[in-house]
């Protein structure tokens, strides 16, 4: 018997914080910082659009309403980012 993965990715993405410098998202108990300097489209986005984020495929965040996809490996370590 072979088992196949069927359906969408079940990992939840949660926006945990929005600050003057960027946003923090939580995926499977790991937090990532998405800086506005790197992704300025997020700076002027509504809160609703920022919260409308999903894990599009392994290792990529997707904001469909903003037509933005971000590779998790491109994001910095949130422990080194000052909270504004």
URVEN-V343825 format. One line per field, one symbol per residue. phi: phi as a letter, one per 30 degrees, with the letter a starting at -180 (. if undefined). psi: psi as a letter, one per 40 degrees, with the letter a starting at -180 (. if undefined). Layout:
phi=???
psi=???
//
This chain:
phi=.ccbdbjddcddcbdcabbdclbcbcbhibcbccddddbdddecddedddddbbddaeibdbcddchbbbdeddcddddccddd
psi=hhhihiaihehihhhdhhadeaihihhfehiihhidddgddddeiiddddegiihdihehihgdeefhhhhdeeiihedehih.
//
